[in-house]
Amino acid sequence: MVTEGTRGDGMRRANLSLVLRTVHREGPRSRAALTEATGLNRSTIADLVGELHRSGLVVESASETQGRVGRPSPIVAPDPRVVAIAVNPEVDALDIGAVALDGTIVARERRAQTDLLTPERTAELVGAQLALWRDGTLAASRIAGVGVAVPGPVRAADGVVREAPHLGWIDAPLPALMTDATGVRAHVGNDAALGALAEHLFGAARGARDVVYLNGGASGIGGAVIVGGVPVGGAGGYAGEFGRNRPGIVDPDDRRAADGVLEDEVSRARLLRTVGLDAADESTLAAALGSADDPAVHAEIARQRRILATALANAANVMNPAVIVLGGFLATLAELDLPGLGEAVRGQTMPACTEGLRVTAAELGEDRLLVGAAEAVFEAALFPAR
């Protein structure tokens, strides 16, 4: 949107992007604060804000200092009418949200699924939901695009889902299907990579430059790595599949899957079975685990935490992150005793790699994947390449 409405040169587009990105990621700012944050002079900020306002990307309001001595500096904020549609298909449900440029989730729908979603059915459901919202909640909104967080490797070059094994998808052309169903451009990424992006920009890893993120969902465990503030995608965009690593299991009695991978041992499905649930969202599972008094539940929690701690220590030894963030059911496991998990990780990590290391749960909770999917849309649609 910035690039389409701009007639200046590359430097002007970059400056427009800088101002918009600042208020989007850091929150509303006065023009004076934007001058300080961006290093641009006051007249340039006034000119850029004016163009962004005319383009429908920011709104201005009176400063809280209105009425005091001196000229007040207007407050610049993202226009909440600019919205991204965010989608997360899983084996048990389809989550669809509308995330405004100011970070507000203005609409949300969770559709439980008894049969596995196909790529075509996913696009159809999203198109139908967007049509309903366009006639109601989002009637006055501008749709910037659709972002999809998929539980599986996604090819960075074109957004094709190479494999979502638990959904049974192979080489699914999801961007084209979504665009056909919704009429807007679609951006598809791995769910853990988008969750890491959300937590890095707005959540538990904000301000950290080196991050390891693991996401636990109905489809298993995914992951992502940020090094020096930059997401690490790998040659094809598939980096971070921690869930497919062979786990280090110290006690043979802890093994449940012969020759299994991490997500076979540290498993949401095993936790659900232990507490007697067929399906549950994150908050329901957390409540069931937290209130359980069955020794078998406590034993399964402890077993999974031991294996998870070893996996996180391995990641810390290899990547030397400042923070390890856990999302989904992994956050639930961690928060049952977060200090204890941190100690278990540090006890298996090279001492130098534990210096300053934090192990924490995702701050954005169940919103993290929708926020990350929306951010992929905003980054592509609103911010030209720097």
LOMI-982868 format. One line per 10 residues: number of its first residue (from 1); for each residue x, y, z of N, C-alpha, C. Coordinates in steps of 0.001 Angstrom, whole numbers, plus 500000, padded with zeros to 6 digits. Layout:
<nodes>
NUM) X:Y:Z:X:Y:Z:X:Y:Z ~ ...
</nodes>
This chain:
<nodes>
1) 500828:498794:500000:500000:500000:500000:500862:501255:500000 ~ 501965:501221:500752:502864:502356:500734:503449:502551:499347 ~ 503883:501463:498710:504551:501575:497424:503587:502023:496343 ~ 502337:501577:496391:501375:501956:495375:500993:503429:495476 ~ 501013:503999:496680:500564:505369:496858:501700:506379:496838 ~ 502906:505921:496558:504062:506800:496644:504586:507136:495264 ~ 504944:508401:495054:505465:508840:493765:506916:509288:493888 ~ 507441:509241:495085:508809:509697:495282:509809:508611:494950 ~ 511059:508858:495330:512118:507899:495044:512195:506843:496135 ~ 513197:505960:496004:513342:504873:496958:513560:505344:498373
11) 514278:506443:498555:514521:506954:499901:513227:507402:500563 ~ 512350:508025:499810:511081:508461:500394:510233:507250:500787 ~ 510199:506242:499934:509444:505036:500272:509998:504391:501540 ~ 511330:504379:501642:511943:503801:502832:511580:504605:504082 ~ 511532:505918:503960:511176:506752:505108:509714:506591:505501 ~ 508842:506482:504502:507428:506197:504793:507302:504878:505548 ~ 508030:503887:505062:508022:502582:505714:508541:502675:507137 ~ 509604:503443:507342:510192:503586:508672:509200:504186:509655 ~ 508497:505215:509256:507529:505862:510145:506369:504909:510449 ~ 505845:504264:509411:504713:503359:509606:505106:502161:510456
21) 506286:501614:510188:506750:500464:510963:506938:500847:512436 ~ 507398:502045:512687:507636:502481:514066:506343:502532:514862 ~ 505303:503136:514308:504050:503223:515074:503330:501887:515112 ~ 503536:501059:514096:502926:499726:514097:503546:498839:515164 ~ 504861:498825:515249:505540:497903:516152:505796:498471:517546 ~ 505934:499797:517630:506250:500406:518922:505057:501090:519575 ~ 503956:501250:518820:502776:501883:519383:502685:503349:518999 ~ 501563:504000:519302:501364:505402:518943:502484:506287:519470 ~ 502864:507268:518633:503942:508181:518985:503549:509585:518558 ~ 503997:510571:519310:503825:511949:518866:504758:512200:517694
31) 504480:513250:516936:505401:513612:515860:506788:513901:516409 ~ 506837:514532:517578:508133:514834:518195:508884:513553:518533 ~ 508161:512554:519050:508803:511281:519383:509259:510552:518128 ~ 508494:510664:517051:508896:510057:515789:510161:510711:515248 ~ 510263:512011:515422:511481:512710:515004:512687:512138:515732 ~ 512541:511926:517026:513641:511385:517824:513935:509931:517458 ~ 512873:509121:517261:513051:507695:517006:513648:507414:515636 ~ 513305:508218:514648:513724:507949:513273:514961:508716:512849 ~ 515272:509813:513546:516380:510653:513139:516051:511599:512007 ~ 514786:511631:511586:514354:512546:510532:513954:513884:511157
41) 514029:514942:510369:513699:516247:510945:512187:516454:511019 ~ 511782:517494:511726:510363:517720:512016:509550:517946:510748 ~ 510072:518712:509813:509301:518984:508600:509141:517728:507759 ~ 510173:516877:507731:510069:515611:506985:509038:514696:507633 ~ 509060:514608:508965:508063:513782:509664:506655:514287:509369 ~ 506451:515593:509412:505126:516148:509137:504672:515787:507727 ~ 505567:515859:506778:505246:515539:505393:504917:514053:505231 ~ 505730:513185:505839:505512:511740:505724:504219:511317:506418 ~ 503986:511859:507600:502756:511518:508327:501539:511974:507522 ~ 501639:513142:506919:500529:513618:506091:500223:512661:504952
51) 501257:512156:504295:501026:511212:503195:500453:509892:503684 ~ 500970:509402:504804:500436:508162:505364:498981:508333:505778 ~ 498647:509503:506293:497260:509774:506674:496360:509808:505447 ~ 496808:510465:504396:496001:510526:503171:495842:509141:502544 ~ 496824:508269:502755:496764:506908:502218:495933:505970:503088 ~ 495435:506469:504216:494604:505646:505086:495377:504644:505908 ~ 496639:504964:506225:497470:504039:506979:497704:504467:508420 ~ 497568:505758:508703:497685:506236:510081:496549:507205:510379 ~ 496302:507393:511652:495361:508411:512124:496093:509289:513122 ~ 495629:510518:513252:496229:511437:514216:495175:511897:515213
61) 495618:512132:516426:494732:512630:517475:495478:513674:518285 ~ 494719:514443:519064:495320:515482:519882:496196:514875:520962 ~ 497280:515541:521249:498187:515091:522295:497543:515274:523666 ~ 497962:514442:524623:497483:514593:526001:497965:515901:526618 ~ 498952:516524:525979:499458:517792:526505:498651:518979:525996 ~ 497545:518687:525248:496704:519763:524727:496291:520698:525867 ~ 496462:521993:525676:496090:522950:526698:497249:523429:527548 ~ 498400:522717:527443:499571:523156:528184:500328:524201:527375 ~ 501327:524782:528013:502135:525807:527350:502904:525169:526199 ~ 502962:525840:525045:503674:525322:523887:502742:524602:522927
71) 503205:524456:521719:502393:523802:520689:502402:522285:520900 ~ 501228:521643:521045:501194:520190:521246:501571:519453:519966 ~ 502191:518287:520136:502574:517446:519001:501517:516362:518837 ~ 500820:516284:517673:499766:515279:517492:500300:513858:517669 ~ 499429:512974:518118:499765:511565:518301:499442:510812:517013 ~ 500416:510064:516508:500261:509290:515277:500101:507819:515644 ~ 499072:507173:515102:498810:505763:515396:498425:505035:514113 ~ 498646:503733:514047:498194:502970:512880:496679:503054:512739 ~ 496206:503120:511517:494765:503157:511286:494197:501760:511519 ~ 493323:501586:512512:492803:500245:512826:491869:499686:511766
81) 491522:500505:510770:490673:499992:509694:491459:499158:508691 ~ 492800:499218:508759:493641:498357:507923:493778:497020:508637 ~ 493384:495947:507969:493247:494646:508623:493883:493554:507773 ~ 494513:492601:508442:494988:491378:507800:494154:490207:508298 ~ 493807:489313:507398:493129:488077:507775:494195:487036:508076 ~ 494127:486447:509263:495126:485488:509708:494485:484121:509912 ~ 495190:483084:509477:494612:481738:509434:495605:480718:509980 ~ 495102:479767:510772:495931:478656:511247:495130:477355:511142 ~ 495390:476552:510096:494729:475250:509989:495464:474212:510832 ~ 494714:473411:511569:495299:472341:512365:494475:471069:512187
91) 494935:470001:512801:494248:468723:512611:492892:468696:513302 ~ 492697:469557:514303:491456:469517:515061:490595:470768:514910 ~ 491128:471808:514270:490369:473056:514173:490982:473975:513131 ~ 490181:474948:512716:490647:476023:511849:490418:477329:512577 ~ 491499:478053:512857:491400:479364:513494:491522:480440:512426 ~ 490585:481387:512438:490590:482509:511503:490431:483786:512324 ~ 491284:484752:512070:491193:486006:512804:491363:487194:511877 ~ 490906:488339:512330:491127:489606:511635:491943:490481:512568 ~ 493175:490781:512166:494116:491512:513016:494342:492895:512421 ~ 494047:493921:513201:494193:495292:512727:495655:495723:512789
101) 495976:496773:512033:497337:497286:511974:497809:497793:513329 ~ 496885:498149:514215:497277:498585:515565:497443:497414:516536 ~ 497323:496173:516022:497537:494983:516829:496287:494380:517439 ~ 495165:495049:517314:493913:494543:517875:493372:493384:517035 ~ 492964:492313:517698:492263:491230:517005:490776:491590:517034 ~ 490275:492051:515892:488933:492619:515853:487860:491568:515619 ~ 488253:490400:515137:487287:489314:514938:488045:488006:514982 ~ 487355:486965:515435:488016:485658:515544:486966:484566:515468 ~ 487313:483498:514782:486419:482355:514650:487243:481080:514738 ~ 486831:480172:515597:487489:478862:515688:486480:477809:515272
111) 486816:477066:514231:485905:476045:513709:486499:474666:513965 ~ 485894:473939:514896:486360:472585:515193:486168:471698:513969 ~ 487099:470771:513774:487057:469887:512616:487092:468430:513085 ~ 486213:467621:512520:486242:466190:512815:486987:465424:511733 ~ 487067:465989:510548:487840:465397:509454:489017:466316:509130 ~ 490079:465736:508600:491240:466544:508248:490889:467540:507149 ~ 491337:468759:507333:491133:469786:506325:492003:469512:505101 ~ 491459:469718:503925:492271:469747:502713:492646:471201:502437 ~ 493656:471431:501607:493974:472820:501250:492787:473537:500618 ~ 492058:472821:499764:490910:473419:499081:489803:473780:500066
121) 489529:472881:501005:488484:473139:501995:488887:474291:502919 ~ 490163:474354:503271:490650:475447:504104:490402:476790:503427 ~ 490780:476885:502157:490575:478130:501414:489091:478467:501297 ~ 488278:477455:501089:486827:477676:500968:486245:478243:502256 ~ 486645:477677:503398:486124:478144:504685:486580:479562:504986 ~ 487837:479865:504658:488338:481219:504895:487604:482222:504007 ~ 487401:481861:502744:486663:482747:501842:485255:483020:502327 ~ 484587:481978:502822:483225:482149:503323:483188:483025:504568 ~ 484158:482832:505476:484192:483648:506695:484489:485102:506374 ~ 485396:485335:505444:485728:486709:505071:484528:487397:504437
131) 483769:486665:503646:482570:487249:503035:481579:487692:504107 ~ 481420:486873:505156:480520:487241:506264:481036:488483:506979 ~ 482325:488520:507251:482895:489675:507952:482812:490951:507115 ~ 482990:490808:505814:482914:491995:504953:481521:492617:504985 ~ 480513:491813:505234:479145:492327:505331:478794:492782:506741 ~ 479709:492576:507681:479418:492919:509073:480575:493609:509749 ~ 481320:492859:510554:482379:493413:511390:483412:494214:510607 ~ 483759:493762:509409:484817:494401:508632:484289:495249:507479 ~ 483046:495679:507575:482443:496429:506468:483211:497705:506151 ~ 483787:498328:507149:484506:499579:506934:486018:499380:506869
141) 486470:498138:506820:487898:497842:506871:488505:497724:505479 ~ 489823:497896:505420:490606:497646:504201:491405:496381:504436 ~ 491182:495372:503624:491846:494086:503802:493192:494122:503095 ~ 494277:494014:503875:495621:494085:503301:496056:492770:502685 ~ 495448:491665:503094:495820:490358:502566:495453:489269:503549 ~ 495805:488053:503196:495570:486883:504046:496915:486256:504374 ~ 497136:485964:505654:498335:485264:506092:497958:483924:506693 ~ 498700:482889:506348:498377:481540:506809:499589:480933:507505 ~ 499399:480472:508725:500424:479793:509507:500159:478292:509435 ~ 501020:477564:508732:500796:476150:508426:501733:475268:509251
151) 501224:474175:509824:502087:473276:510606:502895:472341:509711 ~ 503889:472907:509043:504743:472109:508177:505663:472990:507366 ~ 506654:472414:506694:507605:473199:505904:506934:473910:504729 ~ 507265:475185:504565:506717:476004:503485:507890:476554:502672 ~ 507818:476394:501357:508896:476881:500501:508890:478395:500471 ~ 510025:478994:500839:510088:480441:500960:509858:481141:499635 ~ 510269:480530:498535:510220:481200:497236:508807:481494:496767 ~ 507862:480602:497054:506515:480777:496498:505393:480435:497463 ~ 505706:480067:498710:504665:479773:499687:503994:478430:499528 ~ 504506:477578:498660:503937:476242:498511:504218:475426:499775
161) 503196:474759:500289:503356:473915:501467:503959:472590:501003 ~ 505233:472398:501304:505893:471192:500821:505325:469958:501486 ~ 505062:470066:502787:504479:468931:503496:503909:469410:504820 ~ 502650:469100:505046:502061:469255:506374:501631:467849:506769 ~ 502549:467069:507346:502343:465625:507466:501104:465214:508244 ~ 500783:465952:509280:499631:465565:510096:498307:465936:509425 ~ 498355:466893:508505:497171:467227:507706:497102:466420:506418 ~ 498217:465803:506039:498254:465019:504807:498446:465858:503559 ~ 499003:467054:503710:499220:467932:502554:500611:467720:501975 ~ 500694:467650:500660:501962:467546:499945:501942:468542:498793
171) 502947:469424:498742:503089:470406:497657:501765:471122:497362 ~ 501165:471641:498412:499877:472332:498281:500085:473781:497853 ~ 499475:474212:496740:499612:475600:496273:498683:476536:497033 ~ 498888:476633:498344:497945:477338:499206:497812:478822:498882 ~ 498891:479551:498531:498700:480969:498203:497697:481195:497072 ~ 497800:480411:496017:496878:480569:494892:495455:480208:495294 ~ 495302:479138:496077:493964:478732:496515:493329:479819:497391 ~ 494111:480394:498300:493586:481432:499182:493221:482690:498409 ~ 494063:483079:497470:493770:484273:496677:492509:484077:495849 ~ 492357:482905:495265:491151:482616:494482:489898:482677:495352
181) 490007:482214:496602:488837:482146:497490:488493:483481:498120 ~ 489485:484359:498291:489258:485601:499030:489334:486854:498178 ~ 490017:486761:497050:490185:487938:496204:491292:488869:496635 ~ 492101:488454:497619:493235:489265:498067:494488:488402:498074 ~ 495645:489065:498090:496908:488343:498057:497104:487548:499343 ~ 497668:486359:499201:497893:485489:500350:499381:485268:500582 ~ 499744:485143:501853:501127:484894:502260:501103:483692:503203 ~ 501896:482674:502894:501872:481429:503649:503243:481186:504258 ~ 503267:480805:505537:504523:480518:506215:504357:479395:507212 ~ 505476:478876:507667:505462:477861:508718:504938:478461:510019
191) 504127:477698:510735:503493:478249:511938:504504:478645:513001 ~ 505531:477822:513220:506513:478160:514242:507323:479389:513850 ~ 507659:479504:512565:508411:480676:512115:507604:481952:512327 ~ 506308:481888:512071:505462:483061:512260:505205:483323:513743 ~ 505104:482263:514541:504990:482450:515987:506232:483096:516563 ~ 507402:482676:516068:508655:483288:516519:508708:484761:516148 ~ 508270:485080:514935:508236:486477:514498:507362:487312:515427 ~ 506181:486797:515764:505264:487527:516642:505869:487751:518025 ~ 506460:486705:518587:507039:486838:519924:508277:487729:519914 ~ 509020:487734:518826:510205:488577:518718:509819:490055:518628
201) 508760:490349:517892:508361:491736:517706:507500:492272:518848 ~ 506621:491423:519393:505605:491930:520317:505522:491178:521646 ~ 506281:490103:521812:506066:489254:522975:507291:488999:523827 ~ 507475:487744:524201:508479:487369:525196:509906:487585:524735 ~ 510148:487635:523431:511508:487809:522908:511762:489223:522405 ~ 510869:490124:522732:511032:491501:522256:512333:492091:522795 ~ 513115:492652:521906:514382:493247:522290:515554:492288:522245 ~ 515296:490978:522161:516373:489989:522079:516793:489815:520621 ~ 518081:489645:520398:518575:489490:519031:518828:488030:518660 ~ 518935:487168:519657:519206:485752:519391:518172:484914:520145
211) 517337:484217:519374:516145:483576:519934:515997:482164:519372 ~ 515643:481228:520243:515157:479911:519812:513705:479820:520242 ~ 512859:479433:519305:511420:479329:519583:510951:477934:519218 ~ 510210:477297:520117:509580:476012:519831:508084:476150:520034 ~ 507337:475656:519061:505875:475731:519110:505289:474326:519207 ~ 504427:474118:520180:503772:472824:520338:502302:472919:520004 ~ 501870:472188:518995:500472:472223:518578:499905:470838:518377 ~ 498696:470773:517838:498049:469493:517598:498811:468658:516585 ~ 499568:469311:515701:500324:468593:514680:501726:468220:515127 ~ 502124:468583:516318:503460:468243:516782:504243:469468:517201
221) 505557:469395:517026:506459:470454:517480:507219:471028:516292 ~ 507161:472339:516146:507955:473049:515154:508850:474039:515865 ~ 509724:474672:515114:510624:475617:515745:511136:476650:514773 ~ 511807:477627:515330:512399:478687:514520:513554:479292:515291 ~ 514492:479883:514551:515679:480477:515145:515849:481886:514584 ~ 516176:482817:515456:516500:484187:515064:517916:484470:515536 ~ 518773:484885:514634:520182:485146:514941:520505:486588:514555 ~ 521008:487345:515498:521337:488735:515221:520137:489558:514800 ~ 518947:489175:515260:517721:489886:514918:517106:489465:513600 ~ 517720:488486:512921:517251:488068:511594:516776:486614:511639
231) 515545:486315:511197:515091:484928:511146:515982:484086:510231 ~ 516297:482873:510680:517110:481949:509897:516168:480997:509166 ~ 516118:481108:507841:515204:480276:507076:515829:479030:506500 ~ 517139:479061:506255:517777:477935:505587:517681:478074:504078 ~ 518266:477118:503360:518350:477200:501904:516977:477279:501240 ~ 516020:476533:501756:514697:476522:501140:513610:477146:501999 ~ 513967:477525:503234:512975:478089:504142:512467:477095:505163 ~ 513172:475973:505322:512651:474890:506161:513373:474740:507496 ~ 514224:475694:507855:515005:475572:509086:514115:475585:510324 ~ 514586:474907:511378:513913:474986:512670:513028:473821:513035
241) 513089:472722:512300:512204:471591:512597:512741:470764:513764 ~ 512754:471369:514945:513262:470692:516136:512457:469436:516471 ~ 511187:469465:516152:510335:468335:516493:510701:467050:515794 ~ 511460:467149:514697:511846:465959:513938:513217:465428:514355 ~ 513856:466068:515347:515139:465575:515852:514941:464364:516749 ~ 515933:463511:516791:515908:462366:517707:516200:462877:519114 ~ 515331:462603:520066:515528:463168:521406:516600:462427:522185 ~ 517275:463166:523048:518186:462540:523988:517406:462109:525220 ~ 517281:460808:525432:516500:460280:526554:517455:459545:527485 ~ 517690:460119:528658:518664:459574:529593:518173:458264:530199
251) 516922:458227:530620:516347:457042:531259:515555:456248:530213 ~ 515959:455033:529897:515236:454235:528893:513757:454059:529220 ~ 513415:454111:530511:512017:453954:530903:511155:455145:530469 ~ 511798:456251:530084:511048:457423:529627:510623:457305:528155 ~ 511188:456359:527433:510881:456255:526006:509516:455592:525793 ~ 508717:456211:524909:507402:455669:524585:507283:455249:523113 ~ 508103:455817:522266:508016:455512:520825:509363:454972:520366 ~ 509404:453719:519992:510654:453120:519524:511153:453879:518301 ~ 512390:454343:518362:513002:455106:517271:512193:456356:516934 ~ 511515:456912:517946:510677:458087:517702:511475:459375:517707
261) 510822:460445:517243:511423:461773:517245:510861:462568:518425 ~ 511347:463790:518598:510956:464576:519768:509443:464712:519891 ~ 508755:465006:518789:507316:465237:518890:506526:463950:519137 ~ 507171:462781:518998:506520:461534:519387:506536:461352:520896 ~ 507551:461912:521544:507713:461744:522986:507106:462890:523783 ~ 507362:464106:523339:506758:465292:523962:505550:465628:523107 ~ 504386:465225:523598:503219:465132:522704:501953:465666:523358 ~ 501288:466541:522645:499997:467061:523095:498962:465946:523172 ~ 498988:465045:522189:498024:463940:522167:498196:463051:523393 ~ 499429:462814:523812:499649:461993:525015:499126:462703:526262
271) 499314:464011:526325:498793:464757:527470:497269:464712:527510 ~ 496639:464882:526349:495173:464823:526295:494659:463470:526771 ~ 495291:462409:526297:494853:461071:526718:495034:460887:528218 ~ 496101:461424:528756:496381:461249:530181:495312:461902:531054 ~ 494784:463050:530599:493744:463731:531387:492339:463359:530917 ~ 492230:462435:529965:490931:461938:529544:490158:462847:528618 ~ 490861:463633:527814:490209:464526:526857:490473:464060:525432 ~ 489448:464171:524589:489632:463851:523172:490222:465026:522410 ~ 489819:466233:522790:490308:467454:522146:490158:468596:523131 ~ 490973:469634:522931:490896:470802:523819:491729:471918:523222
281) 491320:473158:523485:492181:474280:523118:493256:474423:524197 ~ 494146:475382:524015:495294:475495:524913:494881:475782:526356 ~ 493922:476676:526531:493522:477043:527890:492846:475880:528611 ~ 492056:475091:527886:491380:473940:528498:492387:472876:528922 ~ 493360:472603:528055:494392:471627:528407:495202:472120:529597 ~ 495552:473402:529604:496320:473951:530717:495569:473803:532039 ~ 494267:474066:532003:493463:473946:533220:493393:472501:533691 ~ 493247:471573:532742:493154:470153:533100:494460:469653:533713 ~ 495585:470044:533146:496877:469613:533678:497152:470263:535028 ~ 496809:471536:535144:497087:472253:536381:496271:471783:537564
291) 495075:471262:537313:494199:470834:538398:494229:469323:538654 ~ 494988:468588:537856:494991:467130:537976:495629:466686:539290 ~ 495006:465678:539929:495593:465096:541134:495930:463619:540941 ~ 495834:463142:539700:496145:461757:539368:497663:461596:539246 ~ 498255:460681:540008:499706:460478:539905:500180:460152:538490 ~ 499321:459484:537710:499714:459148:536342:499884:460405:535491 ~ 499044:461409:535728:499169:462676:535007:500469:463368:535391 ~ 500761:463397:536686:501990:464037:537153:503215:463325:536590 ~ 503156:462002:536500:504293:461243:535977:504517:461544:534499 ~ 503436:461662:533724:503572:461966:532295:504089:463378:532088
301) 503618:464312:532893:504130:465686:532809:505632:465701:533083 ~ 506046:465031:534147:507467:465014:534514:508311:464352:533430 ~ 507801:463255:532848:508533:462568:531776:508745:463489:530582 ~ 507671:464150:530150:507786:465023:528995:508695:466217:529284 ~ 508647:466742:530482:509502:467881:530829:510980:467472:530834 ~ 511285:466263:531270:512678:465813:531255:513222:465754:529825 ~ 512435:465193:528927:512877:465064:527540:512947:466432:526878 ~ 511975:467296:527171:511977:468652:526614:513204:469418:527089 ~ 513551:469293:528355:514704:470022:528888:515979:469634:528160 ~ 516149:468362:527856:517337:467922:527123:517348:468493:525717
311) 516197:468505:525062:516110:469072:523710:516446:470563:523718 ~ 515972:471283:524713:516250:472718:524798:517726:472970:525120 ~ 518311:472116:525950:519737:472262:526248:520565:472052:524990 ~ 520202:471073:524169:520905:470857:522904:520822:472096:522020 ~ 519633:472695:521952:519453:473903:521138:520287:475050:521688 ~ 520348:475162:523012:521131:476237:523631:522620:476048:523362 ~ 523088:474809:523403:524496:474546:523128:524873:474878:521688 ~ 523959:474633:520764:524246:474867:519347:524091:476336:518976 ~ 523040:476991:519478:522678:478333:519005:523061:479458:519959 ~ 523313:479151:521237:523662:480184:522228:522674:481357:522208
321) 521364:481072:522374:520387:482161:522339:520369:482952:523637 ~ 519821:484158:523556:519570:484946:524764:518291:484479:525448 ~ 517361:483960:524649:516080:483521:525193:515551:482336:524395 ~ 514959:481391:525099:514220:480289:524496:512751:480507:524840 ~ 511923:480604:523814:510497:480859:524006:509711:479614:523608 ~ 508768:479238:524456:507946:478053:524210:506498:478469:524016 ~ 505878:477965:522948:504488:478282:522661:503616:477048:522659 ~ 502300:477250:522740:501354:476143:522679:501424:475263:523910 ~ 501288:473944:523711:501283:473054:524872:502663:472987:525527 ~ 503710:473364:524793:505034:473433:525420:505072:474538:526468
331) 504385:475644:526196:504275:476703:527199:503512:476206:528419 ~ 502474:475422:528175:501703:474851:529276:502582:473967:530146 ~ 503370:473089:529517:504289:472240:530272:505285:473079:531059 ~ 505807:474113:530416:506823:474942:531064:506255:475673:532270 ~ 505075:476259:532119:504526:477114:533173:504067:476339:534397 ~ 504007:475016:534322:503705:474236:535513:504826:474377:536541 ~ 506044:474640:536074:507185:474945:536948:508278:475538:536070 ~ 508125:476824:535725:509058:477460:534801:510477:477538:535369 ~ 510657:477926:536644:512028:477933:537184:512668:476547:537149 ~ 511884:475518:537442:512422:474156:537435:512866:473723:536051
341) 512098:474089:535025:512486:473750:533661:513760:474489:533285 ~ 513843:475755:533651:515048:476526:533361:516283:475906:533994 ~ 516153:475454:535244:517280:474816:535919:517671:473523:535225 ~ 516677:472749:534776:516963:471489:534086:517684:471739:532764 ~ 517313:472799:532076:517980:473145:530823:519424:473574:531096 ~ 519608:474449:532050:520956:474950:532350:521872:473835:532853 ~ 521291:472864:533558:522084:471756:534077:522659:470865:532993 ~ 522119:470958:531761:522608:470134:530655:523267:470966:529554 ~ 523482:472251:529844:524024:473176:528851:525440:473592:529240 ~ 526307:473767:528265:527648:474271:528514:527550:475581:529295
351) 528282:475710:530401:528120:476882:531268:528170:478218:530553 ~ 529063:478369:529591:529172:479656:528898:527877:480001:528172 ~ 527163:478970:527693:525918:479211:526936:524732:479495:527838 ~ 524907:479326:529149:523809:479636:530072:523855:481079:530564 ~ 524941:481789:530272:525083:483150:530779:524022:484070:530169 ~ 523135:484543:531004:522064:485421:530539:520913:484707:529867 ~ 520935:483385:529802:519882:482640:529102:518565:482671:529873 ~ 517493:483019:529170:516142:482937:529730:515363:481836:529022 ~ 514611:481065:529790:513655:480102:529247:512282:480574:529685 ~ 511406:480840:528733:510137:481468:529089:509011:480996:528182
361) 507802:481262:528597:506620:480936:527801:506251:482114:526906 ~ 505613:481810:525799:505158:482851:524873:504198:483794:525585 ~ 504397:485097:525406:503531:486088:526046:502209:486257:525306 ~ 502205:486008:524006:501002:486256:523207:499991:485126:523296 ~ 500367:484032:523947:499426:482945:524181:498815:482417:522897 ~ 497510:482250:522914:496814:481674:521766:496721:482637:520582 ~ 497153:483877:520768:497127:484845:519666:498384:484799:518804 ~ 499416:484104:519259:500744:484265:518655:500781:483899:517165 ~ 500104:482826:516772:500176:482409:515373:499361:483334:514480 ~ 498238:483824:514971:497449:484767:514182:498193:486094:514042
371) 498818:486548:515117:499593:487792:515049:500758:487635:514075 ~ 501432:486483:514118:502540:486244:513200:502094:486172:511757 ~ 500967:485507:511504:500451:485417:510137:500057:486793:509615 ~ 499454:487606:510476:499084:488967:510076:500335:489799:509786 ~ 501380:489603:510585:502603:490370:510388:503233:490062:509029 ~ 503127:488822:508578:503637:488475:507246:502916:489281:506168 ~ 501620:489484:506361:500844:490297:505415:501287:491753:505467 ~ 501340:492309:506664:501696:493730:506796:503095:493992:506247 ~ 504028:493099:506535:505397:493303:506074:505453:493343:504546 ~ 504718:492466:503894:504740:492414:502429:503949:493551:501791
381) 502820:493889:502410:501919:494855:501779:502261:496308:502097 ~ 502817:496552:503263:502966:497935:503721:504393:498439:503777 ~ 505335:497528:503923:506718:497948:504143:507593:497520:502975 ~ 508048:498422:502135:508912:498042:501042:510237:497538:501563 ~ 510900:496709:500761:512187:496136:501163:513176:497260:501462 ~ 513924:497056:502557:514904:498065:502941:516225:497802:502250
</nodes>
